[in-house]
């Protein structure tokens, strides 16, 4: 199962809900962001509470027309590769040999599971909460929301499609390891840029490859998982960034300490 009801998930939800209901710092870590700015898109868990914020995150994902376009595109790509015989060729190749050493395969299997990713996020949240780091708390909550929404969405799709895995186990579509690792990569890439995004995306791609190499999933399962994770991770992360006219508000600091300001950053 890609998302197990592990104790860390209960602990994560309980701790975030508790902090949201206490006298948590009310300052917004986004520099120069007044709520009255016209055209700015931003939501904070410090304002709404984690559980309410996660519900808003879910609505932002599934009420966006672009979500269904991306989902449809991912499904069309998976079906197209299947009809072209690419999936069968890959399956035969993976059946004939193992590409990854057993230790590497087990490590990627472990890193791609939902409870490991949520456990790491819970630890990240706890460290930032103890350090009174409002920016880190907000970003860790956004990642936690991303992983939970992705996990629930993946389980719902598995129950809906009931596709069989190569090893005969049901509920293979989409791949939970692929969706969860890609969701984390997309969120981290949006939050911290390419320095975090590149290694996170590389890990997510390797996790998907491992699922095929270990014959836990076929190509269409992995592509669908990557699509679901990327859409949810990107959408939720962007919901919690202050934007004006499509640009992100960022601080500008003089290295000499002579002054500071605010700038707009557009990413292409």
VENVENBEL-V914133 format. One line per field, one symbol per residue. burial: b if it has 24 or more other ideal C-beta (glycine too) atoms within 12 Angstrom, else e. A space follows every 10 residues. Layout:
BEGIN
burial->???
END
This chain:
BEGIN
burial->ebbeeeebbe ebbebbbebb eeebeeebbb eebeeeeeee bbbbbbbbbb bebbebbbeb bbeeeebeeb beebbeebee bbeeeebeeb beebeeeeee eeeebeebbe bbbbbbbbbb bbebbbebbe eeebbbbbbb bbbbbbbbbb bbbbbebbee eebebbeeee bbbbbbbbbb bbbbbbbbbb beeeeebeeb bebbbbbbbb bbbbbbbbbb bbbbbbbbbb bbbbbbbbbb bbbbeeebbb eeeeeeeeee eeeeeeee
END
